[in-house]
Amino acid sequence: MTQSSFGGNWTSDKLLYLKKYLDAYTTALKKQRFELLYIDAFAGTGWLTLKQNQVEQSELPLFSFGAPPSREEDFSINSMEGSARIALHIEPSFNEYIFIEKDAKRFSTLENLRTEFPEQKITCINRDANSYIKKICDSHDWLRAGHRAVLFLDRFGMSVNWDTINSIANTKAIDLWYLFPLGVALNRLLKKNGEISGAHKRRINQLLGSEDWYDIFYEVTVKENLFGKSSETVKTADFSQIARYIVSRFEDVFEGVAPNPKMLRNKKNNPLYLLIFASGNPKGSKIAVKIAQNILK
């Protein structure tokens, strides 16, 4: 089920998959009367800086569209455009772009996009992504308003709560690309002996929107010896099993989910993230999933 990307070039890989989908998405809907939105929940500055090994393996060119940053002291020669800038170059274009960034310093650079792309309708939001996404998802009837959107969730760590995912799914109008923190966060909290603190269990519950993960990831065995019976808790789920469970959680709330999420690994072949695609629209999810599935192959 899960595809893998190797060699430490996962940063450019995720952007390549996103770009391919955005190209296909706006092309497929260009003759429809929908108001198309692109939402980047953790937009950063709009630029990324790659390590040298990532530069050598990247399929996306550095400064892939237009001119490089003007302030050399702020950007290295290995800078490339991030997801927000890539979305702004997609043709046909979206009707509106919403870029969310909580960090004040990164946000100040992000706002420059409104000057650089005056022909585009760009809204920059300096707030927590969870609260703002829930607000815009819950604020109106997306289907009745004729809105459709692609939302990109790319955040280090376990910043995204399941309540946010649920709000996205409930719009029935948003296609989601989510860089799920499989190895960099979740698996690090899954102790082999099952001794997970209460605080960490609550955080995992918030991330996955359920408490049943513990019984799925762990098994309790009972052994009998000369002194009687003793029980032992052992983690039995590997990365592939955890990935299948995560996909099943998305299947519970979205109309369609690509069955082949991409497991992104570092150069040592250790899983870092799981790139998941999910579509919320009842009518459009089949073709959306088909497009994403082909891209992820």
N, C-alpha and C positions, 0 to 999 in steps of 0.2 A: 504494500500500500504506500509506504513512505519512500519518496525518492530522496537521494542524497546529493549534496554538492560538496566537493572536497577542495582542499588546497589553500584555505585561508582567503579565498576570493568571494566570500559570501556577501560582503558589503555591496560589491558591484552586481553580484548575481540577483539580489533582492530587487535592486533598482531596475535591472534589465527585465525581470518578470513583470514588475509593475508597469514599466513603460509599454511593453508589448500589450498588456491588457488595456491600458488607457487608449492606445491607438485603436484597438479593436472595438472598444466600448463606444467611443464618440463616433466612429465610422458607422457602426451598426445603428446608432440612434439619431444620426444627423437629420433624417427626414421625419422624425417624430416631433411632436409638439411639447416634449418634456422640457422642463427647466433643469439643466444638468449642472450638478455641483461636484466639485472635487474638494474633499476635506482631508487635511493633513493634521493629525492630532498632536504630533510632536515634531513640528516643522524645523526646529533648530534655526540656523542662520540662512538656510537655503544652499549651503555648501558643505562638502565633506572633504576630509583630508585622508588619503589612503597611505598605507605603508607601502614600501617599495615592492614587496612581493605581490601585493594586491594590484598595484599599477601594472605590473608585467602580465598579470593574468586577466585583467579586466576586459570585457567585451564592449564596455562603454568608454568612449574616448574622454580624456581629460578636457575640461572646459567644453563639454560635448555640444553645447549650443551657445553661439555668441561669444562675447569677449570674456576673458578672465577677470577676476576681481581687480580693482584698481589699486587697492592698498596692499602692497606686497608683504608688509610686515604682519598682516592679519592672515595671510593665506600662503601655504607652501606651494612649490611648483607641482606637487602631486594632488592639488585640489581638483575636485570634480563636482559637478552639479548634483545636488541632493534631490529628494523626491519632489519638493515644492517647485523647484525650478524646472525639473523635467516635465511636470504636469503643465506648466505654463507654456511649454513649447509644443504641446500636442495639438495636432490639426486633424479634423475640426476641433475647435477649442471648446472648453466648458463655458457655461454661461456665468458661473461664479466660482471663485476659489476662496476657501476658508482655511487659513493657516493659524494653528494654535501653538503657542510657545509660552511656557510659564516663566522661564529664566529671563530676567530683565535685560541682561547684556546681549544674549542671543536674539531676543525679540527686537532690540533696537536695530540690529543688522537686518533682520527679516523684513522690517517695515520698508527697507529700501526697495523692495520688489514693487511696491505700488508706484514708485517714481520710474523704475526701470521698465515696467510694463504698463504704461498709462492706458493702453487700449483694453486691458483686461479689468474686470470687476474683482478686486481683491479685498478681502476683509482679514485683517490680522488681529488676533485675540491674545491678550496677555493674561491668561488665566489657567487654572488647573484643567487639564483635558477631560478628566472624568466628569466633573460637574458641568462643564460647558457642553460636552457632547450629549449628556443626558438632557440638558436644557433644550438644545435645538431638536433633539429627537422627540421629546415629549411635548413640545410646544404647539404642534399643529398636526393636522391630518396630511401626511405626505402624499398619499395616493390621490386624495381629492384635490390637492393643490397642484398636482401634475409635476411634482418634483421627483427626480432620480439622482442618485449620488454614488460615487465611489469614495470610500473612506480608507485611509491608510493608517494603521496603528503600528508604529515602530518605536518601541521604548525599551531601554535597558532595564532589567529588573522586573518586579511584579507590580508595576504602577497601575495597571488596568484592572478594575474590579468587574466581576461578572454582571453586576447591575448595569454597567455601561454597555456590555455586550448585549444584554437582554433588551435594553432600550433601542439599540441599533437594529436588532432583529425585528422588534415590534413595529418599526416604521413600514416594513414591507416594501421598502423602496431603495434600500442601500445595499450595495455590494461591498463587502469587507475584505481587505487584505490585512492580515494580522501576523506580525512577527512575534510568535509566542515564545516566551523565555524558557524553553524546555530545559536546556543544560546549564545556562548561565544563572538560573535562579531556582526553578522548581525542583530539579533533581538534587540540587545541593541541600535542600531541606529534607529530602527523603532518606533518613538514616537507615542503614542496612538492618539495624536491630529494631527498628520501629519506634525508638524512643525519641519522639518528636515533641517539643515543648508545646504547651497550650497556645502560646502566642503564634508560633509557627503554624500550628494546625488551623488556627483562625484565619491566618493570612492565606493559606492554601485554599481554605473554604471560600474566601472572597474571590480568589483568582479563578477557581473552577466552578463556583456556584453550586457546590454540592459537598456533602460530607461522606459520600459512599466511596470515594477514592481510596481511603485507607484499607477497607476490606478487599478492594480489588488489587491494590498494589502489594499487600502483605498477606502472609499466611501464618497461622499459629499451629505449630506441631506439638503434640504431647508425647513425651518420652517416659518410659518406665525403667527404673533402675533399682538397685538394692535398697535405696532409701525412699522409694515411692515414685510418684509421678511428678514430672516437671514440664512446664510449657516453654516454648521458645518462639518468638516472633521474628520472621525473616522477610526481607523484601524480595519478592519473586518477580516483579515486573521489570522488564528491560526497557530501553528507550522506545522500541517499536510498540510494545504493549501500552506504554504510557501515551504514545502518540495516538494509538487507536482509541484510547479512552477520551482523549481531548477532542478528537474528531467527533466522537459520539455525543459529547456535550454540545457541540455546535449543531449537530443534526437535530438535537432536541428543540432548538429554538429557531433555526433558519430553515427556509424552504428547500435550499439545496447547498451542499458542501462538496467541494472537490475531494474525491476519495484518495488523491495522491499528493498530500502536502509535502513540501520540500523540506527535508532535514538538512539544515545548513551547518557545516562543520568547519573547524579551524584546520590549520595545516598539519596538526597532529592527529587528525581524524576524530576529534572529540566533538560530539553534537553540541551546538550552541543554541540554535533556535529552530522552531518549526514554523515554516511559512504556510499559513492556512488561508484558503479562500472560501468565503461563504456568501450566498446570495439570498436576499430577503424577499424578493418579489415573486408572488405566486405564478405569474404568467411568464416572466422572463428568466426565472432561475435555471431552467433546463439548458437553455442556450448559453447563459452566462457561465454555468459550471462546465459545460463542454469546452468553451473557449479557454477558461482557466486551466482545465485539466490538460489540454493540449500544450499550453504554455509551460506548465510545470513538468511535462515530460522531457 
